[in-house]
Amino acid sequence: MLPFQKGVIRIARESGVPVVPVTITGSNRVNPPRTKEIHPGPIKMIVHPPMGPASWEGVSDEAWLETLRERIASGLQHGAASAPISRS
């Protein structure tokens, strides 16, 4: 994963709304990087528990972003075992 920017925590702190971390896997096979190709295949998504105001009280931006990163990365380690996104 690329480094996270601090904008997400700043917006969350200012607005008081929770951040909902999401892990997505399989998209690199369906739409390979740096191409316009689209291939059939499953894309899996894990929606993690929200990280609300209590999660950032008394915590530095850097520490909170690291927790967010760990939560999203945990889905990569488990292979995003949720159901594929359905096609309508």
C-alpha positions as CSV (number, residue, x, y, z in Angstrom):
1,M,0.0,0.0,0.0
2,L,1.1,3.5,-0.6
3,P,1.6,5.9,2.3
4,F,-1.6,7.4,3.8
5,Q,-2.2,11.1,3.7
6,K,-3.3,13.1,6.8
7,G,-6.4,14.5,5.1
8,V,-8.6,11.7,6.1
9,I,-8.0,12.2,9.8
10,R,-8.2,15.9,9.5
11,I,-11.6,15.8,7.8
12,A,-12.9,13.2,10.3
13,R,-11.7,15.2,13.3
14,E,-13.3,18.4,11.9
15,S,-16.6,16.8,10.9
16,G,-16.9,14.3,13.8
17,V,-17.9,11.5,11.4
18,P,-16.4,8.0,11.6
19,V,-14.0,6.6,9.0
20,V,-15.0,3.2,7.6
21,P,-11.8,1.3,6.5
22,V,-12.3,-0.9,3.4
23,T,-9.9,-3.6,2.0
24,I,-10.3,-4.5,-1.7
25,T,-8.5,-7.4,-3.3
26,G,-8.6,-8.8,-6.8
27,S,-9.0,-5.5,-8.6
28,N,-5.4,-5.7,-10.0
29,R,-6.4,-8.9,-11.9
30,V,-9.7,-7.5,-13.2
31,N,-8.2,-4.2,-14.2
32,P,-4.3,-4.5,-14.3
33,P,-2.3,-1.5,-13.3
34,R,-1.3,0.9,-16.1
35,T,-3.7,-0.7,-18.6
36,K,-7.2,0.0,-19.9
37,E,-7.9,-3.8,-20.0
38,I,-10.8,-5.3,-18.1
39,H,-10.9,-9.0,-17.4
40,P,-13.6,-11.1,-15.8
41,G,-12.9,-12.2,-12.2
42,P,-13.9,-11.7,-8.6
43,I,-13.2,-8.5,-6.7
44,K,-13.5,-9.0,-2.9
45,M,-14.2,-6.4,-0.3
46,I,-14.0,-6.3,3.5
47,V,-15.8,-3.4,5.2
48,H,-14.1,-3.0,8.6
49,P,-15.7,-1.6,11.7
50,P,-16.0,2.2,11.7
51,M,-13.2,4.2,13.5
52,G,-15.2,7.0,15.2
53,P,-14.3,10.0,17.3
54,A,-13.3,7.9,20.3
55,S,-10.6,6.2,18.2
56,W,-8.7,9.5,17.6
57,E,-9.1,11.2,21.0
58,G,-5.7,11.8,22.5
59,V,-3.9,10.1,19.6
60,S,-1.5,11.7,17.2
61,D,-2.4,11.8,13.5
62,E,0.5,9.4,12.7
63,A,-0.6,6.8,15.3
64,W,-4.2,6.9,14.1
65,L,-3.2,6.5,10.5
66,E,-1.0,3.6,11.5
67,T,-4.0,1.9,13.2
68,L,-6.1,2.6,10.0
69,R,-3.3,1.1,7.9
70,E,-3.1,-2.0,10.1
71,R,-6.8,-2.5,9.9
72,I,-6.9,-2.3,6.1
73,A,-3.8,-4.5,5.8
74,S,-5.4,-7.2,8.0
75,G,-7.8,-7.8,5.2
76,L,-5.0,-8.4,2.8
77,Q,-3.4,-10.9,5.1
78,H,-6.7,-12.8,5.3
79,G,-7.3,-12.8,1.5
80,A,-10.4,-10.6,1.8
81,A,-12.4,-13.7,2.6
82,S,-15.8,-11.9,2.1
83,A,-18.2,-12.5,-0.7
84,P,-17.4,-11.2,-4.2
85,I,-19.2,-8.0,-5.2
86,S,-22.3,-9.1,-7.1
87,R,-22.9,-7.9,-10.6
88,S,-26.3,-6.3,-11.2
